[in-house]
Amino acid sequence: MPPTSIYATTMLAAGIGIPVLAALNAALGQRLGAPVAAGVILFLVALSAAVVTLVLTGSAPALAKASGAPKHLFLAGLLVAFYVLSITYVAPHFGVGNAVFFVLLGQLISAAAIDHFGLFGAQVSPLSLTRSGGIALMAAGVWLTQQA
């Protein structure tokens, strides 16, 4: 399988996992009566899985370089915490589908801006009329899913 296919398949699986994560963690938050507690449990399980992967891949020495990284790069941790905690709280009240569809819309907007301007060292991919049309079509699809 060519690398592009592997990347696409991996990201498709990650995309499939997002609503599953939302539904599972929302249910756990409801069962516990505390969405933040469910978020903490999720992060403990995720940290454990990441540490095991770090050790198994021999990547642990790379942690020593973290202190030299630009501090703004660590904001990613706050963003993932915001996502997990917000989806865990919102999904039971707004619906998993509704919550994830609006997350998707936000992803489309921010991804287009990041690619267009090459933010955070991303590869520059200008926002062409064709690309804008595709994003608008996807946004329209998200909107259509919200109609009763």
TORPA-4810 file (N, C-alpha, C, O; in nm, 3 decimals):
<nodes>
NODE_1_0.086_-0.118_0.000_0.000_0.000_0.000_0.091_0.124_0.000_0.178_0.137_0.086_M
NODE_2_0.071_0.217_-0.096_0.154_0.339_-0.099_0.133_0.423_0.028_0.027_0.416_0.090_P
NODE_3_0.236_0.503_0.065_0.226_0.583_0.188_0.100_0.670_0.193_0.040_0.684_0.299_P
NODE_4_0.060_0.730_0.080_-0.059_0.814_0.079_-0.182_0.734_0.122_-0.265_0.784_0.197_T
NODE_5_-0.193_0.612_0.076_-0.306_0.526_0.113_-0.301_0.492_0.261_-0.405_0.486_0.328_S
NODE_6_-0.181_0.469_0.311_-0.166_0.439_0.454_-0.206_0.561_0.537_-0.276_0.547_0.637_I
NODE_7_-0.163_0.680_0.494_-0.199_0.802_0.566_-0.350_0.823_0.564_-0.411_0.853_0.666_Y
NODE_8_-0.409_0.806_0.446_-0.554_0.826_0.433_-0.631_0.726_0.519_-0.728_0.763_0.585_A
NODE_9_-0.589_0.601_0.518_-0.657_0.498_0.597_-0.641_0.525_0.746_-0.736_0.510_0.823_T
NODE_10_-0.522_0.566_0.786_-0.498_0.598_0.927_-0.588_0.712_0.973_-0.649_0.705_1.079_T
NODE_11_-0.596_0.818_0.891_-0.676_0.933_0.930_-0.826_0.904_0.921_-0.904_0.960_0.998_M
NODE_12_-0.866_0.816_0.830_-1.006_0.773_0.826_-1.041_0.700_0.956_-1.147_0.723_1.014_L
NODE_13_-0.951_0.613_1.000_-0.973_0.543_1.127_-0.978_0.641_1.244_-1.062_0.627_1.333_A
NODE_14_-0.890_0.741_1.243_-0.892_0.843_1.348_-1.024_0.920_1.345_-1.082_0.948_1.450_A
NODE_15_-1.070_0.953_1.226_-1.197_1.022_1.212_-1.314_0.940_1.261_-1.406_0.992_1.324_G
NODE_16_-1.312_0.811_1.233_-1.416_0.721_1.284_-1.413_0.719_1.436_-1.517_0.710_1.501_I
NODE_17_-1.293_0.726_1.492_-1.279_0.719_1.636_-1.331_0.841_1.711_-1.369_0.830_1.827_G
NODE_18_-1.334_0.958_1.646_-1.375_1.081_1.716_-1.518_1.073_1.768_-1.540_1.099_1.886_I
NODE_19_-1.617_1.037_1.686_-1.753_1.027_1.741_-1.767_0.912_1.842_-1.845_0.922_1.936_P
NODE_20_-1.691_0.804_1.821_-1.694_0.694_1.917_-1.640_0.741_2.051_-1.699_0.715_2.155_V
NODE_21_-1.526_0.813_2.047_-1.469_0.873_2.169_-1.573_0.963_2.236_-1.593_0.955_2.357_L
NODE_22_-1.638_1.047_2.157_-1.737_1.140_2.212_-1.851_1.065_2.280_-1.891_1.100_2.391_A
NODE_23_-1.903_0.964_2.214_-2.016_0.889_2.269_-1.975_0.813_2.396_-2.047_0.815_2.496_A
NODE_24_-1.860_0.747_2.391_-1.815_0.670_2.507_-1.786_0.760_2.627_-1.828_0.730_2.738_L
NODE_25_-1.714_0.869_2.603_-1.678_0.955_2.715_-1.799_1.032_2.768_-1.808_1.057_2.888_N
NODE_26_-1.892_1.069_2.680_-2.015_1.134_2.725_-2.095_1.039_2.813_-2.149_1.079_2.916_A
NODE_27_-2.103_0.912_2.771_-2.175_0.813_2.851_-2.106_0.791_2.986_-2.173_0.778_3.089_A
NODE_28_-1.973_0.787_2.985_-1.900_0.772_3.111_-1.923_0.892_3.201_-1.944_0.877_3.321_L
NODE_29_-1.919_1.012_3.144_-1.943_1.133_3.221_-2.082_1.134_3.283_-2.099_1.177_3.397_G
NODE_30_-2.181_1.088_3.208_-2.318_1.080_3.260_-2.326_0.976_3.372_-2.388_1.000_3.475_Q
NODE_31_-2.264_0.860_3.350_-2.267_0.753_3.451_-2.200_0.798_3.580_-2.247_0.765_3.690_R
NODE_32_-2.089_0.872_3.566_-2.018_0.920_3.685_-2.083_1.043_3.746_-2.060_1.076_3.863_L
NODE_33_-2.164_1.111_3.666_-2.224_1.236_3.712_-2.124_1.351_3.712_-2.147_1.453_3.776_G
NODE_34_-2.014_1.333_3.641_-1.909_1.435_3.639_-1.830_1.423_3.508_-1.740_1.341_3.497_A
NODE_35_-1.864_1.506_3.408_-1.792_1.499_3.281_-1.641_1.522_3.296_-1.562_1.463_3.223_P
NODE_36_-1.601_1.607_3.390_-1.458_1.632_3.409_-1.387_1.506_3.459_-1.274_1.480_3.419_V
NODE_37_-1.452_1.429_3.544_-1.393_1.304_3.593_-1.374_1.207_3.476_-1.272_1.138_3.467_A
NODE_38_-1.472_1.203_3.386_-1.459_1.117_3.267_-1.342_1.164_3.182_-1.268_1.082_3.126_A
NODE_39_-1.324_1.295_3.171_-1.211_1.349_3.096_-1.078_1.309_3.157_-0.984_1.273_3.086_G
NODE_40_-1.070_1.315_3.289_-0.946_1.275_3.357_-0.916_1.127_3.332_-0.802_1.091_3.306_V
NODE_41_-1.019_1.043_3.341_-0.999_0.900_3.315_-0.952_0.878_3.172_-0.860_0.800_3.148_I
NODE_42_-1.015_0.948_3.077_-0.974_0.936_2.937_-0.827_0.972_2.922_-0.752_0.901_2.854_L
NODE_43_-0.785_1.082_2.984_-0.645_1.124_2.971_-0.549_1.028_3.039_-0.438_1.009_2.992_F
NODE_44_-0.590_0.967_3.149_-0.504_0.868_3.214_-0.485_0.746_3.126_-0.374_0.694_3.113_L
NODE_45_-0.594_0.700_3.064_-0.585_0.585_2.973_-0.501_0.624_2.850_-0.417_0.546_2.805_V
NODE_46_-0.526_0.744_2.796_-0.450_0.790_2.679_-0.301_0.805_2.711_-0.215_0.767_2.631_A
NODE_47_-0.271_0.861_2.828_-0.131_0.876_2.869_-0.064_0.740_2.881_0.049_0.722_2.838_L
NODE_48_-0.134_0.645_2.940_-0.079_0.510_2.953_-0.049_0.450_2.817_0.057_0.391_2.796_S
NODE_49_-0.143_0.464_2.724_-0.123_0.410_2.589_-0.007_0.481_2.519_0.072_0.417_2.451_A
NODE_50_0.003_0.612_2.537_0.111_0.688_2.473_0.247_0.648_2.532_0.345_0.636_2.458_A
NODE_51_0.254_0.629_2.662_0.380_0.589_2.726_0.423_0.451_2.677_0.541_0.430_2.647_V
NODE_52_0.329_0.358_2.670_0.363_0.224_2.620_0.415_0.234_2.476_0.515_0.170_2.441_V
NODE_53_0.347_0.313_2.393_0.390_0.331_2.254_0.527_0.397_2.247_0.612_0.359_2.166_T
NODE_54_0.550_0.496_2.332_0.678_0.566_2.338_0.791_0.467_2.368_0.895_0.469_2.302_L
NODE_55_0.769_0.381_2.465_0.871_0.284_2.505_0.891_0.179_2.396_1.004_0.147_2.360_V
NODE_56_0.780_0.125_2.342_0.790_0.020_2.241_0.856_0.068_2.112_0.920_-0.011_2.043_L
NODE_57_0.841_0.195_2.079_0.901_0.247_1.955_1.042_0.300_1.977_1.109_0.340_1.881_T
NODE_58_1.088_0.301_2.102_1.222_0.351_2.132_1.233_0.502_2.120_1.342_0.555_2.100_G
NODE_59_1.121_0.571_2.132_1.120_0.717_2.116_1.140_0.795_2.245_1.143_0.918_2.242_S
NODE_60_1.154_0.726_2.357_1.165_0.794_2.487_1.276_0.899_2.491_1.256_1.004_2.552_A
NODE_61_1.393_0.875_2.431_1.499_0.976_2.436_1.457_1.112_2.376_1.516_1.215_2.410_P
NODE_62_1.360_1.112_2.289_1.315_1.237_2.228_1.253_1.331_2.330_1.247_1.452_2.307_A
NODE_63_1.208_1.280_2.443_1.149_1.365_2.546_1.248_1.467_2.599_1.209_1.575_2.643_L
NODE_64_1.376_1.434_2.593_1.480_1.526_2.642_1.484_1.656_2.561_1.529_1.759_2.611_A
NODE_65_1.437_1.652_2.437_1.437_1.770_2.351_1.319_1.863_2.380_1.317_1.976_2.331_K
NODE_66_1.223_1.818_2.458_1.101_1.897_2.481_1.129_2.031_2.545_1.061_2.129_2.515_A
NODE_67_1.226_2.036_2.634_1.254_2.162_2.703_1.303_2.271_2.607_1.292_2.390_2.639_S
NODE_68_1.356_2.233_2.494_1.405_2.331_2.397_1.301_2.371_2.293_1.328_2.457_2.209_G
NODE_69_1.185_2.309_2.298_1.081_2.341_2.199_1.014_2.474_2.233_1.004_2.510_2.351_A
NODE_70_0.968_2.547_2.131_0.896_2.672_2.158_0.774_2.645_2.247_0.699_2.551_2.223_P
NODE_71_0.756_2.728_2.346_0.651_2.704_2.446_0.510_2.705_2.387_0.422_2.637_2.439_K
NODE_72_0.488_2.781_2.279_0.353_2.786_2.221_0.310_2.651_2.164_0.190_2.627_2.148_H
NODE_73_0.405_2.564_2.134_0.370_2.432_2.081_0.299_2.345_2.185_0.229_2.251_2.150_L
NODE_74_0.317_2.377_2.311_0.253_2.299_2.418_0.106_2.335_2.435_0.034_2.267_2.509_F
NODE_75_0.060_2.439_2.368_-0.081_2.476_2.374_-0.169_2.366_2.313_-0.289_2.360_2.341_L
NODE_76_-0.110_2.280_2.232_-0.186_2.169_2.174_-0.249_2.084_2.285_-0.360_2.033_2.268_A
NODE_77_-0.180_2.068_2.396_-0.235_1.993_2.509_-0.360_2.058_2.565_-0.455_1.989_2.602_G
NODE_78_-0.359_2.191_2.572_-0.479_2.262_2.618_-0.595_2.246_2.520_-0.710_2.233_2.560_L
NODE_79_-0.561_2.246_2.391_-0.667_2.231_2.290_-0.730_2.092_2.296_-0.852_2.079_2.282_L
NODE_80_-0.650_1.989_2.315_-0.708_1.855_2.323_-0.789_1.840_2.451_-0.893_1.774_2.451_V
NODE_81_-0.743_1.902_2.560_-0.821_1.899_2.685_-0.953_1.973_2.665_-1.057_1.925_2.710_A
NODE_82_-0.951_2.087_2.598_-1.074_2.162_2.571_-1.170_2.077_2.488_-1.289_2.071_2.517_F
NODE_83_-1.117_2.012_2.383_-1.203_1.927_2.299_-1.266_1.816_2.382_-1.388_1.799_2.380_Y
NODE_84_-1.185_1.740_2.453_-1.237_1.624_2.527_-1.338_1.667_2.634_-1.445_1.608_2.646_V
NODE_85_-1.303_1.770_2.710_-1.394_1.813_2.816_-1.522_1.873_2.759_-1.630_1.850_2.812_L
NODE_86_-1.511_1.950_2.650_-1.632_2.011_2.593_-1.722_1.907_2.528_-1.844_1.913_2.545_S
NODE_87_-1.665_1.813_2.454_-1.749_1.711_2.388_-1.812_1.619_2.491_-1.925_1.573_2.474_I
NODE_88_-1.739_1.592_2.601_-1.792_1.506_2.706_-1.911_1.573_2.775_-2.007_1.506_2.813_T
NODE_89_-1.904_1.705_2.792_-2.014_1.777_2.855_-2.129_1.805_2.757_-2.246_1.787_2.791_Y
NODE_90_-2.096_1.848_2.636_-2.198_1.894_2.541_-2.275_1.779_2.475_-2.396_1.789_2.458_V
NODE_91_-2.207_1.671_2.438_-2.270_1.564_2.361_-2.399_1.509_2.423_-2.496_1.488_2.350_A
NODE_92_-2.405_1.485_2.554_-2.531_1.432_2.608_-2.648_1.531_2.600_-2.764_1.489_2.603_P
NODE_93_-2.618_1.659_2.589_-2.722_1.761_2.585_-2.758_1.804_2.444_-2.871_1.844_2.417_H
NODE_94_-2.661_1.794_2.352_-2.675_1.847_2.216_-2.681_1.734_2.114_-2.721_1.756_2.000_F
NODE_95_-2.640_1.613_2.156_-2.632_1.498_2.066_-2.490_1.481_2.015_-2.422_1.579_1.983_G
NODE_96_-2.446_1.357_2.007_-2.311_1.328_1.959_-2.295_1.377_1.815_-2.195_1.441_1.781_V
NODE_97_-2.395_1.348_1.732_-2.388_1.391_1.592_-2.378_1.542_1.579_-2.291_1.592_1.508_G
NODE_98_-2.464_1.614_1.648_-2.460_1.760_1.642_-2.325_1.813_1.688_-2.265_1.899_1.623_N
NODE_99_-2.278_1.762_1.800_-2.150_1.809_1.854_-2.036_1.783_1.757_-1.954_1.872_1.731_A
NODE_100_-2.029_1.662_1.704_-1.920_1.627_1.613_-1.932_1.703_1.481_-1.830_1.741_1.422_V
NODE_101_-2.054_1.725_1.433_-2.070_1.800_1.308_-2.018_1.942_1.322_-1.957_1.995_1.229_F
NODE_102_-2.042_2.005_1.437_-1.990_2.140_1.456_-1.839_2.139_1.478_-1.769_2.233_1.438_F
NODE_103_-1.788_2.034_1.540_-1.642_2.018_1.550_-1.584_2.008_1.408_-1.482_2.070_1.378_V
NODE_104_-1.649_1.930_1.323_-1.603_1.915_1.185_-1.603_2.049_1.113_-1.507_2.080_1.041_L
NODE_105_-1.706_2.128_1.130_-1.712_2.260_1.067_-1.595_2.347_1.115_-1.531_2.415_1.034_L
NODE_106_-1.568_2.345_1.244_-1.454_2.419_1.298_-1.323_2.370_1.242_-1.232_2.449_1.215_G
NODE_107_-1.312_2.238_1.224_-1.190_2.182_1.167_-1.169_2.227_1.023_-1.057_2.258_0.983_Q
NODE_108_-1.277_2.232_0.946_-1.266_2.277_0.807_-1.214_2.420_0.800_-1.126_2.452_0.721_L
NODE_109_-1.271_2.506_0.884_-1.232_2.647_0.883_-1.087_2.664_0.928_-1.008_2.733_0.862_I
NODE_110_-1.051_2.602_1.040_-0.915_2.621_1.090_-0.811_2.552_1.001_-0.702_2.605_0.983_S
NODE_111_-0.843_2.436_0.946_-0.749_2.367_0.858_-0.721_2.450_0.733_-0.607_2.458_0.687_A
NODE_112_-0.826_2.510_0.678_-0.808_2.593_0.559_-0.717_2.713_0.590_-0.630_2.747_0.511_A
NODE_113_-0.737_2.776_0.706_-0.655_2.891_0.744_-0.511_2.848_0.770_-0.417_2.915_0.726_A
NODE_114_-0.492_2.737_0.841_-0.357_2.689_0.871_-0.282_2.657_0.741_-0.167_2.696_0.725_I
NODE_115_-0.349_2.586_0.650_-0.284_2.551_0.523_-0.258_2.674_0.436_-0.151_2.685_0.377_D
NODE_116_-0.353_2.765_0.429_-0.339_2.883_0.343_-0.220_2.970_0.385_-0.142_3.016_0.302_H
NODE_117_-0.208_2.991_0.515_-0.102_3.078_0.566_0.023_3.002_0.610_0.123_3.064_0.647_F
NODE_118_0.020_2.870_0.605_0.135_2.790_0.650_0.163_2.809_0.798_0.278_2.810_0.841_G
NODE_119_0.057_2.824_0.875_0.073_2.850_1.019_0.138_2.731_1.090_0.119_2.616_1.050_L
NODE_120_0.213_2.760_1.193_0.276_2.658_1.278_0.369_2.566_1.199_0.392_2.452_1.239_F
NODE_121_0.422_2.615_1.088_0.515_2.536_1.008_0.448_2.440_0.913_0.515_2.354_0.855_G
NODE_122_0.317_2.451_0.894_0.245_2.361_0.803_0.283_2.391_0.658_0.324_2.502_0.625_A
NODE_123_0.270_2.291_0.575_0.294_2.308_0.433_0.190_2.405_0.378_0.071_2.391_0.407_Q
NODE_124_0.232_2.503_0.300_0.140_2.603_0.244_0.061_2.539_0.131_0.116_2.478_0.039_V
NODE_125_-0.071_2.556_0.140_-0.163_2.511_0.036_-0.267_2.621_0.022_-0.365_2.624_0.096_S
NODE_126_-0.246_2.711_-0.075_-0.334_2.828_-0.087_-0.481_2.791_-0.100_-0.517_2.687_-0.156_P
NODE_127_-0.564_2.879_-0.048_-0.709_2.859_-0.053_-0.758_2.906_-0.189_-0.787_3.024_-0.209_L
NODE_128_-0.767_2.813_-0.282_-0.812_2.843_-0.417_-0.964_2.846_-0.422_-1.031_2.809_-0.325_S
NODE_129_-1.017_2.890_-0.534_-1.163_2.891_-0.552_-1.218_2.749_-0.547_-1.324_2.725_-0.490_L
NODE_130_-1.146_2.655_-0.606_-1.190_2.515_-0.605_-1.191_2.460_-0.463_-1.287_2.395_-0.421_T
NODE_131_-1.084_2.487_-0.390_-1.076_2.439_-0.252_-1.184_2.505_-0.165_-1.246_2.439_-0.082_R
NODE_132_-1.205_2.634_-0.184_-1.310_2.705_-0.111_-1.447_2.644_-0.140_-1.530_2.628_-0.050_S
NODE_133_-1.469_2.612_-0.267_-1.596_2.548_-0.305_-1.614_2.413_-0.239_-1.724_2.380_-0.195_G
NODE_134_-1.506_2.336_-0.231_-1.514_2.206_-0.164_-1.544_2.220_-0.017_-1.624_2.144_0.039_G
NODE_135_-1.480_2.318_0.047_-1.506_2.341_0.190_-1.649_2.388_0.210_-1.717_2.344_0.303_I
NODE_136_-1.696_2.477_0.121_-1.835_2.525_0.130_-1.933_2.408_0.111_-2.035_2.401_0.179_A
NODE_137_-1.901_2.319_0.020_-1.987_2.202_-0.003_-1.990_2.113_0.120_-2.096_2.063_0.160_L
NODE_138_-1.874_2.092_0.182_-1.870_2.013_0.305_-1.947_2.083_0.417_-2.019_2.018_0.492_M
NODE_139_-1.932_2.215_0.428_-2.005_2.290_0.530_-2.155_2.280_0.505_-2.233_2.268_0.600_A
NODE_140_-2.196_2.286_0.378_-2.338_2.270_0.345_-2.386_2.131_0.385_-2.499_2.115_0.433_A
NODE_141_-2.302_2.032_0.366_-2.338_1.896_0.409_-2.355_1.888_0.559_-2.448_1.823_0.608_G
NODE_142_-2.266_1.953_0.633_-2.279_1.957_0.779_-2.411_2.026_0.816_-2.483_1.978_0.904_V
NODE_143_-2.442_2.137_0.749_-2.567_2.209_0.776_-2.688_2.119_0.745_-2.784_2.115_0.822_W
NODE_144_-2.683_2.048_0.632_-2.795_1.961_0.594_-2.820_1.853_0.698_-2.935_1.816_0.724_L
NODE_145_-2.714_1.802_0.758_-2.733_1.697_0.859_-2.806_1.751_0.982_-2.860_1.673_1.061_T
NODE_146_-2.808_1.883_0.999_-2.872_1.942_1.117_-3.021_1.972_1.095_-3.093_2.007_1.188_Q
NODE_147_-3.065_1.957_0.971_-3.205_1.987_0.939_-3.292_1.868_0.976_-3.257_1.753_0.949_Q
NODE_148_-3.405_1.897_1.036_-3.496_1.789_1.082_-3.564_1.721_0.968_-3.643_1.628_0.989_A
</nodes>
